[in-house]
């Protein structure tokens, strides 16, 4: 049994801000206490999401550190690979996966869960067909500890500055969260670093862009994960992210993180960027949030549902 630690943003009351970019959430909280093993993984870190009361320890929401850009101006079509190449000049392609097969040497399917997640991660809920990776959220068997089965896939390789580009269709369903995440995975996590694009099922045309860093002094060998500062921003994408493929890019340099959809800059995050310094693992995720205020209430129609990934490309920073 592994203990996991997650960050839970509290209610985002301004989630739908007239379809324009909206600034972050109220203070997040660290949640511990999770069960299950991490298949094929030595570390048991986790990505951020959801909101629950009764937090064991508090973080603080970043007050500044992102500028919303070009909200609603992304191209409506799913596009070709070239669409996601905007801004790629400082980067050199390191590897890519076109998902002709599910490569167990490149990806590790997890089997744990955590507080605030109504899904147990399962190795059975990821599949490949016709060159597309499908992540599924399904009902769990009667009597299971969690009502749903979901997916967290982790890359075997890490990235230390660079770019991740993925052509994805996010999942539909109230309370459902699908995401492209970069995360520092050792557990306990003694220097929390995380970058997220998370699509919240309560709205088809907005997504949350987040960055989390620990502002304290990293202590190697810590026995409890640290509580990071996060800086979530909900933005309008200008399209329905659940009905078709679109290209999402995360560009990470020492200066900060740039978030793109179909080549359009959505956010340029620079606050505390010097603390975003650890090697990050790529996560492809699909799960069910217990926070109705954040992701929408779970309903009988929330599952089954799925998210699809056509391809993913990973670039190193040039030089």
C-alpha positions as CSV (number, residue, x, y, z in Angstrom):
1,X,0.0,0.0,0.0
2,X,1.4,3.4,-1.0
3,X,0.5,6.7,0.4
4,X,0.0,9.4,-2.1
5,X,-0.2,13.2,-1.8
6,X,-2.3,15.5,-4.1
7,X,-3.1,19.2,-4.3
8,X,-6.8,20.1,-4.4
9,X,-7.8,23.6,-5.5
10,X,-10.8,24.9,-3.7
11,X,-14.0,26.0,-5.4
12,X,-13.5,28.0,-8.6
13,X,-16.5,30.2,-8.4
14,X,-15.6,32.1,-11.5
15,X,-15.1,29.0,-13.6
16,X,-17.2,30.3,-16.5
17,X,-16.2,33.9,-16.8
18,X,-18.3,34.9,-19.9
19,X,-16.0,32.7,-22.0
20,X,-12.9,34.8,-21.3
21,X,-9.8,34.0,-19.4
22,X,-10.3,33.9,-15.7
23,X,-7.8,34.2,-12.9
24,X,-7.1,31.5,-10.3
25,X,-8.7,29.9,-7.4
26,X,-8.9,30.3,-3.7
27,X,-6.3,28.5,-1.5
28,X,-5.6,24.8,-2.3
29,X,-5.0,22.1,0.3
30,X,-2.8,19.1,0.5
31,X,-4.5,15.8,0.7
32,X,-2.7,12.6,1.7
33,X,-4.1,9.1,2.3
34,X,-4.5,7.1,-0.9
35,X,-4.4,3.4,-1.5
36,X,-3.2,1.1,-4.2
37,X,0.1,0.3,-5.9
38,X,1.8,2.2,-8.8
39,X,2.3,-0.3,-11.6
40,X,5.8,-0.3,-12.9
41,X,6.7,2.8,-11.0
42,X,9.3,3.3,-8.2
43,X,7.7,6.6,-7.1
44,X,4.1,7.4,-6.2
45,X,3.7,11.1,-6.9
46,X,0.5,12.5,-8.2
47,X,-1.0,15.3,-10.3
48,X,-3.2,18.2,-9.0
49,X,-7.0,18.4,-9.2
50,X,-10.4,18.6,-7.4
51,X,-11.5,20.3,-4.2
52,X,-12.5,18.7,-0.8
53,X,-13.0,20.2,2.6
54,X,-11.1,19.1,5.7
55,X,-7.6,19.5,4.3
56,X,-4.8,18.1,6.3
57,X,-2.4,20.9,5.4
58,X,-2.8,24.1,3.4
59,X,-1.1,25.6,0.4
60,X,-1.6,29.1,-0.9
61,X,-2.9,30.1,-4.3
62,X,-0.5,32.2,-6.4
63,X,-1.7,35.7,-6.6
64,X,0.1,36.5,-9.9
65,X,2.1,34.7,-12.4
66,X,0.1,34.2,-15.5
67,X,-1.2,36.4,-18.2
68,X,-4.1,35.2,-20.2
69,X,-3.6,35.6,-23.9
70,X,-5.6,35.3,-27.1
71,X,-8.6,33.7,-25.4
72,X,-11.1,32.2,-27.8
73,X,-8.9,32.7,-30.9
74,X,-7.7,29.2,-31.4
75,X,-8.5,27.5,-34.8
76,X,-11.6,25.4,-34.6
77,X,-10.3,22.4,-36.5
78,X,-8.2,19.7,-35.0
79,X,-5.4,20.4,-37.5
80,X,-2.4,18.6,-38.6
81,X,0.9,18.0,-36.7
82,X,2.2,21.3,-38.1
83,X,-0.4,23.4,-36.1
84,X,1.3,22.4,-32.8
85,X,4.7,23.4,-34.1
86,X,4.2,27.1,-33.5
87,X,7.0,28.4,-31.3
88,X,9.1,25.2,-31.6
89,X,12.2,26.9,-33.0
90,X,14.1,26.8,-29.6
91,X,13.3,23.1,-29.3
92,X,14.6,19.9,-30.8
93,X,12.4,16.7,-31.2
94,X,13.6,14.1,-28.7
95,X,10.9,11.4,-29.1
96,X,7.3,10.9,-30.2
97,X,4.6,8.3,-29.9
98,X,2.0,7.9,-32.7
99,X,0.2,5.2,-30.6
100,X,0.3,2.5,-33.3
101,X,0.7,0.3,-30.2
102,X,0.6,0.7,-26.5
103,X,4.3,0.7,-25.7
104,X,4.9,-0.6,-22.2
105,X,8.5,0.5,-22.4
106,X,7.5,4.1,-23.0
107,X,4.5,4.3,-20.6
108,X,3.6,3.0,-17.1
109,X,0.0,2.5,-16.3
110,X,-0.8,3.3,-12.6
111,X,-3.1,1.4,-10.2
112,X,-3.5,3.7,-7.2
113,X,-6.2,6.3,-6.2
114,X,-6.4,9.2,-3.7
115,X,-8.8,11.3,-1.7
116,X,-11.0,13.5,-3.9
117,X,-10.7,11.0,-6.9
118,X,-13.7,8.8,-7.3
119,X,-11.8,6.6,-9.7
120,X,-9.3,3.8,-9.1
121,X,-6.6,3.9,-11.8
122,X,-6.7,0.7,-13.9
123,X,-4.3,-0.9,-16.4
124,X,-7.4,-2.1,-18.3
125,X,-8.7,1.3,-19.2
126,X,-6.2,2.4,-21.8
127,X,-6.2,0.9,-25.3
128,X,-4.9,1.6,-28.8
129,X,-6.8,1.2,-32.0
130,X,-6.3,2.7,-35.5
131,X,-3.4,4.8,-34.3
132,X,-5.3,6.5,-31.4
133,X,-4.8,6.0,-27.7
134,X,-8.1,5.9,-25.8
135,X,-8.4,6.5,-22.1
136,X,-11.7,5.3,-20.6
137,X,-13.6,6.2,-17.5
138,X,-16.0,3.3,-16.6
139,X,-18.1,2.1,-13.8
140,X,-16.3,-0.1,-11.3
141,X,-17.8,-3.4,-10.2
142,X,-20.3,-3.4,-7.4
143,X,-18.6,-3.4,-4.0
144,X,-15.4,-1.7,-5.3
145,X,-13.7,0.9,-3.1
146,X,-14.3,3.5,-5.8
147,X,-17.3,3.8,-8.1
148,X,-15.2,4.4,-11.3
149,X,-12.1,3.1,-13.0
150,X,-9.9,5.6,-14.7
151,X,-6.4,6.1,-16.1
152,X,-3.1,7.6,-15.3
153,X,-0.3,6.9,-17.8
154,X,3.3,8.1,-17.0
155,X,6.1,8.4,-19.4
156,X,9.2,6.3,-18.7
157,X,11.4,9.3,-19.7
158,X,11.5,12.6,-18.0
159,X,11.9,16.1,-19.4
160,X,14.1,18.9,-18.0
161,X,13.1,22.0,-19.9
162,X,11.6,21.6,-23.4
163,X,8.2,21.2,-25.0
164,X,5.4,18.7,-25.0
165,X,2.9,18.7,-27.8
166,X,-0.1,16.4,-28.0
167,X,-3.1,16.1,-30.3
168,X,-6.0,15.2,-28.0
169,X,-9.7,15.1,-27.6
170,X,-10.7,15.7,-24.0
171,X,-13.4,13.7,-22.3
172,X,-17.0,14.8,-21.9
173,X,-19.0,14.4,-18.7
174,X,-19.8,16.5,-15.6
175,X,-17.3,15.8,-12.9
176,X,-14.8,14.3,-15.3
177,X,-11.2,15.5,-15.5
178,X,-8.9,14.7,-18.4
179,X,-5.5,16.2,-18.7
180,X,-2.0,16.6,-20.0
181,X,0.3,17.0,-17.0
182,X,4.0,17.3,-16.3
183,X,4.9,16.2,-12.8
184,X,7.9,15.6,-10.5
185,X,7.0,12.1,-9.3
186,X,9.2,11.0,-6.4
187,X,7.1,10.2,-3.3
188,X,7.2,11.7,-0.7
189,X,7.6,14.7,-2.9
190,X,10.2,16.9,-1.3
191,X,10.2,19.7,-4.0
192,X,6.8,19.8,-5.7
193,X,6.9,20.8,-9.4
194,X,3.9,20.5,-11.7
195,X,2.5,21.9,-14.9
196,X,-1.1,21.1,-16.0
197,X,-3.6,21.5,-18.7
198,X,-6.7,20.0,-17.2
199,X,-10.1,19.9,-18.9
200,X,-13.0,20.0,-16.4
201,X,-16.2,18.3,-17.6
202,X,-18.5,21.0,-16.3
203,X,-17.6,23.1,-19.4
204,X,-16.8,21.9,-22.9
205,X,-15.0,25.0,-24.1
206,X,-12.8,26.0,-21.1
207,X,-9.8,24.3,-19.5
208,X,-7.7,25.0,-16.4
209,X,-4.0,25.9,-16.9
210,X,-2.0,25.5,-13.7
211,X,1.6,25.6,-12.4
212,X,2.7,24.4,-8.9
213,X,6.0,24.9,-7.1
214,X,7.2,24.6,-3.6
215,X,8.5,27.9,-2.2
216,X,10.1,26.5,0.8
217,X,13.6,24.9,1.1
218,X,13.6,21.4,-0.5
219,X,14.6,18.8,2.1
220,X,15.9,15.6,0.5
221,X,14.7,12.5,2.4
222,X,11.5,14.2,3.6
223,X,8.9,11.8,5.1
224,X,5.8,13.9,4.1
225,X,5.2,15.6,0.8
226,X,5.5,19.3,0.8
227,X,2.6,21.7,0.2
228,X,3.2,23.7,-3.0
229,X,1.9,27.1,-4.1
230,X,-0.3,26.7,-7.2
231,X,-1.5,29.3,-9.7
232,X,-4.6,28.0,-11.6
233,X,-6.1,29.9,-14.5
234,X,-9.3,28.9,-16.3
235,X,-9.4,30.1,-19.9
236,X,-11.8,29.9,-22.8
237,X,-10.4,27.8,-25.6
238,X,-12.7,29.2,-28.3
239,X,-13.8,25.6,-29.3
240,X,-15.5,22.5,-27.9
241,X,-12.6,20.4,-26.6
242,X,-14.7,17.3,-26.3
243,X,-15.9,16.8,-29.8
244,X,-12.7,16.9,-31.9
245,X,-9.0,16.7,-31.7
246,X,-6.9,19.8,-31.0
247,X,-3.2,20.4,-30.5
248,X,-2.1,21.4,-27.0
249,X,1.5,22.6,-26.3
250,X,3.4,23.1,-23.0
251,X,6.7,25.0,-23.6
252,X,8.9,25.0,-20.5
253,X,12.0,27.1,-20.2
254,X,13.9,28.7,-17.3
255,X,11.8,31.9,-18.0
256,X,8.5,30.0,-17.3
257,X,5.8,28.1,-19.0
258,X,3.7,28.9,-22.2
259,X,0.4,27.2,-22.8
260,X,-0.9,26.9,-26.3
261,X,-4.0,25.4,-28.0
262,X,-3.9,25.0,-31.8
263,X,-0.8,27.3,-31.9
264,X,-2.6,30.2,-30.0
265,X,-0.9,31.3,-26.8
266,X,-3.4,31.0,-23.9
267,X,-1.1,31.8,-21.0
268,X,2.5,32.9,-20.3
269,X,3.3,31.9,-16.7
270,X,6.5,33.4,-15.1
271,X,5.9,33.7,-11.4
272,X,8.3,31.6,-9.4
273,X,9.6,30.0,-12.5
274,X,13.1,29.6,-11.0
275,X,11.5,27.1,-8.6
276,X,10.3,24.9,-11.5
277,X,13.5,23.0,-11.8
278,X,13.1,19.3,-11.3
279,X,12.9,16.6,-14.1
280,X,9.2,16.1,-14.9
281,X,7.3,13.0,-16.0
282,X,4.5,13.3,-18.6
283,X,1.1,12.1,-17.4
284,X,-2.0,11.4,-19.5
285,X,-4.9,11.3,-17.1
286,X,-8.7,10.6,-16.9
287,X,-10.5,10.5,-13.6
288,X,-13.6,11.6,-11.7
289,X,-13.5,14.4,-9.2
290,X,-15.5,14.5,-6.0
291,X,-15.7,18.3,-6.2
292,X,-18.9,19.4,-7.8
293,X,-17.8,23.1,-7.4
294,X,-14.7,22.5,-9.4
295,X,-15.4,20.0,-12.1
296,X,-19.2,19.7,-11.9
297,X,-21.3,17.2,-10.1
298,X,-21.0,13.5,-11.0
299,X,-24.2,12.2,-12.5
300,X,-25.4,8.9,-14.0
301,X,-24.3,10.1,-17.4
302,X,-20.8,11.1,-16.4
303,X,-19.5,7.6,-17.3
304,X,-18.7,5.8,-19.4
305,X,-16.7,8.4,-21.2
306,X,-13.3,8.6,-22.9
307,X,-10.5,10.9,-24.0
308,X,-8.3,10.3,-27.1
309,X,-4.7,11.0,-27.9
310,X,-3.7,10.9,-31.6
311,X,0.0,11.6,-31.0
312,X,2.5,13.1,-28.6
313,X,5.8,14.8,-29.3
314,X,8.5,15.6,-26.8
315,X,11.2,18.2,-27.5
316,X,14.3,19.1,-25.6
317,X,15.3,22.7,-25.3
318,X,17.9,23.5,-28.0
319,X,21.5,24.2,-26.8
